[in-house]
């Protein structure tokens, strides 16, 4: 795929609908031909933990439009296949679509998951690590526009090693859940975006959430204070390892 939009969202608070920045990079014929970034007034305002990560505060977005008001200006972005560096951005976009009744349907590629499949020996699969691996220019992480450009260039590099996808089986939710766990554990650590992506996925899949209630409770409790310290991240990781082992054993039977 050599024509797509790489996107990146930053959020103002733990709610997935709270986008406070959007960046994009448009790729045509394998080259970034346009890029831009927008500040957005987030639904629910700003929380200290998120502001500490990306540096965006209430005074930066007070006079900016909310995403519903911005959408007519950026609508074209979402008519292209979308690429982003986590499941998190897909969840943010879906939440924004629902909240503002935008009725978006979009094709989506997660470069983080793709990198974990194609470069399993890499020490981790964070955006900066992959940029260094591919010798891409340095960039300001958590600046939505610069993250989107980095993501676009990483995806272009990764495409040469993309394995063929196997067709989705009837138990697609379980396969997706297993893939989500495998992706998170690929670099043996759980970061903030992965934890929220996991929590949001479980909230959207009641049957799996009920079956793995301990994982849901552990993840939700860890994120209750809008923070994720090393102990909490390790608690989530430990439960994920147990589930991964159980799923692997079940597949061997």
C-alpha positions as CSV (number, residue, x, y, z in Angstrom):
1,X,0.0,0.0,0.0
2,X,1.8,3.2,-1.2
3,X,-1.1,5.6,-0.9
4,X,-2.4,6.2,2.7
5,X,-2.7,8.6,5.6
6,X,-0.6,8.1,8.7
7,X,-2.3,9.6,11.7
8,X,-1.5,10.2,15.4
9,X,-3.8,11.4,18.2
10,X,-2.8,12.8,21.6
11,X,-5.5,12.7,24.2
12,X,-6.3,15.2,27.0
13,X,-7.4,12.8,29.6
14,X,-8.0,9.0,30.0
15,X,-11.2,9.0,28.0
16,X,-10.6,7.7,24.5
17,X,-12.8,10.5,23.1
18,X,-10.6,13.2,24.5
19,X,-8.4,14.0,21.4
20,X,-6.4,17.2,22.0
21,X,-4.2,16.9,18.9
22,X,-4.3,15.3,15.5
23,X,-1.4,14.9,13.2
24,X,-1.3,13.4,9.7
25,X,1.1,12.6,6.9
26,X,-0.2,11.8,3.4
27,X,1.7,9.3,1.4
28,X,1.5,9.0,-2.4
29,X,3.7,6.7,-4.4
30,X,5.7,5.8,-1.4
31,X,6.6,9.4,-0.4
32,X,5.2,11.8,2.2
33,X,3.7,14.6,0.1
34,X,1.8,16.6,2.8
35,X,1.5,16.8,6.6
36,X,-0.1,18.9,9.2
37,X,-1.1,19.0,12.8
38,X,-4.1,20.4,14.7
39,X,-4.8,21.2,18.3
40,X,-8.3,20.2,19.4
41,X,-10.4,21.2,22.4
42,X,-10.7,17.8,24.2
43,X,-14.0,16.3,25.5
44,X,-13.6,16.3,29.2
45,X,-10.7,18.7,29.4
46,X,-7.1,18.0,30.3
47,X,-5.6,15.8,33.0
48,X,-2.1,16.3,34.5
49,X,-0.7,12.9,33.5
50,X,-1.5,13.2,29.8
51,X,-0.3,16.9,29.8
52,X,3.0,15.7,31.3
53,X,3.4,13.2,28.4
54,X,2.8,15.6,25.4
55,X,3.0,19.1,27.0
56,X,-0.5,20.2,25.7
57,X,-2.5,22.1,28.4
58,X,-5.8,23.8,28.7
59,X,-4.4,27.1,27.7
60,X,-3.2,25.6,24.4
61,X,-6.7,24.3,23.4
62,X,-9.2,26.7,25.0
63,X,-9.7,28.6,21.8
64,X,-9.5,25.6,19.5
65,X,-12.5,23.8,18.0
66,X,-13.6,20.5,19.3
67,X,-13.2,17.5,16.9
68,X,-16.8,17.8,15.6
69,X,-16.2,21.4,14.6
70,X,-12.8,20.6,13.1
71,X,-14.0,17.6,11.2
72,X,-15.3,19.4,8.0
73,X,-11.7,20.7,7.5
74,X,-10.0,17.3,8.0
75,X,-12.7,15.0,6.6
76,X,-10.5,14.0,3.6
77,X,-7.9,12.4,5.9
78,X,-10.3,9.7,6.8
79,X,-11.2,8.8,3.2
80,X,-7.8,7.2,2.8
81,X,-6.5,3.9,4.3
82,X,-5.2,4.9,7.7
83,X,-2.0,3.9,9.3
84,X,-1.0,4.6,13.0
85,X,1.4,3.3,15.5
86,X,-1.0,1.5,17.9
87,X,-4.5,0.2,18.4
88,X,-5.0,3.3,20.6
89,X,-5.4,5.7,17.7
90,X,-8.0,3.5,16.1
91,X,-10.0,3.4,19.4
92,X,-9.7,7.2,19.7
93,X,-11.0,7.7,16.2
94,X,-13.9,5.3,16.7
95,X,-14.9,7.0,19.9
96,X,-14.8,10.5,18.2
97,X,-16.9,9.1,15.4
98,X,-19.5,7.8,17.8
99,X,-19.5,10.9,20.0
100,X,-19.9,13.4,17.2
101,X,-22.0,11.1,15.0
102,X,-19.5,11.2,12.2
103,X,-20.3,7.7,10.9
104,X,-16.8,7.0,9.9
105,X,-15.8,3.7,8.3
106,X,-12.1,3.3,7.7
107,X,-9.4,0.8,6.8
108,X,-6.6,0.7,9.5
109,X,-3.1,-0.7,9.9
110,X,-1.3,-0.8,13.2
111,X,2.4,-0.4,12.6
112,X,3.3,-1.3,16.2
113,X,1.7,-4.7,15.8
114,X,3.2,-5.1,12.3
115,X,6.7,-4.3,13.6
116,X,6.3,-6.9,16.4
117,X,5.5,-9.5,13.8
118,X,8.2,-8.6,11.2
119,X,11.0,-7.6,13.6
120,X,10.6,-9.9,16.6
121,X,14.3,-9.7,17.6
122,X,14.2,-5.9,18.1
123,X,14.5,-4.9,21.8
124,X,11.2,-3.0,21.7
125,X,8.9,-1.7,19.0
126,X,8.3,1.9,20.1
127,X,8.2,4.6,17.5
128,X,11.6,6.0,18.4
129,X,13.2,2.6,18.4
130,X,11.9,1.8,15.0
131,X,12.9,5.2,13.6
132,X,16.5,4.6,14.9
133,X,16.4,1.0,13.5
134,X,15.5,2.3,10.0
135,X,17.9,5.3,10.3
136,X,15.1,7.8,9.9
137,X,15.5,11.5,10.9
138,X,15.0,12.4,14.6
139,X,11.7,13.8,15.6
140,X,9.8,15.2,18.5
141,X,7.9,12.3,20.1
142,X,4.3,13.1,21.1
143,X,4.1,16.0,18.6
144,X,1.2,14.6,16.6
145,X,2.4,15.8,13.2
146,X,6.0,14.5,13.7
147,X,4.8,11.2,15.1
148,X,2.5,10.8,12.0
149,X,5.4,11.5,9.7
150,X,7.6,9.0,11.5
151,X,4.9,6.4,11.4
152,X,4.4,6.9,7.7
153,X,8.1,6.4,7.0
154,X,8.3,3.3,9.3
155,X,5.3,1.7,7.5
156,X,7.0,2.3,4.2
157,X,10.1,0.5,5.5
158,X,8.0,-2.3,7.1
159,X,6.0,-3.2,4.0
160,X,8.8,-5.2,2.5
161,X,8.6,-7.7,5.3
162,X,4.8,-8.0,5.7
163,X,3.7,-11.6,6.1
164,X,0.5,-12.8,4.5
165,X,-2.4,-12.6,6.8
166,X,-4.4,-15.7,7.5
167,X,-8.1,-15.5,7.1
168,X,-10.1,-14.6,10.2
169,X,-11.7,-17.6,11.9
170,X,-15.2,-17.6,13.3
171,X,-13.9,-17.0,16.8
172,X,-12.4,-13.7,15.6
173,X,-12.7,-11.9,18.9
174,X,-10.5,-14.5,20.6
175,X,-8.0,-14.4,17.8
176,X,-7.9,-10.6,18.0
177,X,-7.5,-10.8,21.8
178,X,-4.7,-13.3,21.5
179,X,-3.0,-11.0,18.9
180,X,-3.4,-8.0,21.2
181,X,-1.7,-9.9,24.0
182,X,1.1,-11.2,21.8
183,X,1.8,-7.7,20.5
184,X,1.9,-6.1,24.0
185,X,4.2,-8.8,25.4
186,X,6.5,-8.8,22.3
187,X,8.9,-6.4,24.0
188,X,8.2,-7.7,27.5
189,X,6.8,-4.5,28.9
190,X,3.4,-2.7,29.1
191,X,3.4,1.0,28.3
192,X,0.7,3.6,28.9
193,X,-0.9,3.4,25.4
194,X,-0.9,-0.4,25.4
195,X,-2.6,-0.5,28.8
196,X,-5.3,1.9,27.6
197,X,-5.7,0.1,24.3
198,X,-6.2,-3.2,26.3
199,X,-8.7,-1.6,28.7
200,X,-10.7,0.0,25.9
201,X,-10.7,-3.3,23.9
202,X,-12.0,-5.2,26.9
203,X,-14.7,-2.6,27.5
204,X,-15.9,-3.2,24.0
205,X,-15.9,-7.0,24.2
206,X,-18.2,-8.1,27.0
207,X,-17.8,-11.9,26.6
208,X,-14.0,-11.7,26.7
209,X,-14.1,-9.1,29.5
210,X,-16.2,-11.4,31.6
211,X,-14.1,-14.5,30.9
212,X,-10.9,-12.6,31.8
213,X,-12.3,-10.5,34.7
214,X,-9.0,-10.5,36.6
215,X,-7.2,-8.9,33.7
216,X,-9.9,-6.3,33.3
217,X,-9.9,-5.5,37.0
218,X,-6.1,-5.3,37.2
219,X,-5.9,-3.0,34.2
220,X,-8.8,-0.8,35.3
221,X,-7.4,-0.4,38.8
222,X,-3.9,0.4,37.5
223,X,-5.3,3.2,35.4
224,X,-7.8,4.6,37.9
225,X,-5.4,7.5,38.9
226,X,-4.6,8.3,35.2
227,X,-1.1,7.1,35.8
228,X,0.8,3.8,35.1
229,X,3.9,3.1,37.3
230,X,6.3,0.2,36.9
231,X,4.6,-1.9,39.6
232,X,1.2,-1.5,37.9
233,X,2.6,-2.2,34.5
234,X,4.2,-5.4,35.8
235,X,1.0,-6.5,37.4
236,X,-0.8,-6.2,34.0
237,X,2.1,-8.0,32.3
238,X,2.0,-10.9,34.8
239,X,-1.7,-11.5,34.1
240,X,-1.2,-11.3,30.4
241,X,1.6,-13.9,30.5
242,X,-0.7,-16.3,32.4
243,X,-3.5,-15.8,29.8
244,X,-1.0,-16.1,26.9
245,X,0.2,-19.4,28.4
246,X,-3.3,-20.7,28.8
247,X,-4.3,-19.7,25.2
248,X,-1.2,-21.4,23.9
249,X,-1.9,-24.6,25.9
250,X,-5.5,-24.6,24.6
251,X,-4.2,-24.3,21.0
252,X,-2.0,-27.3,21.5
253,X,-4.8,-29.6,22.6
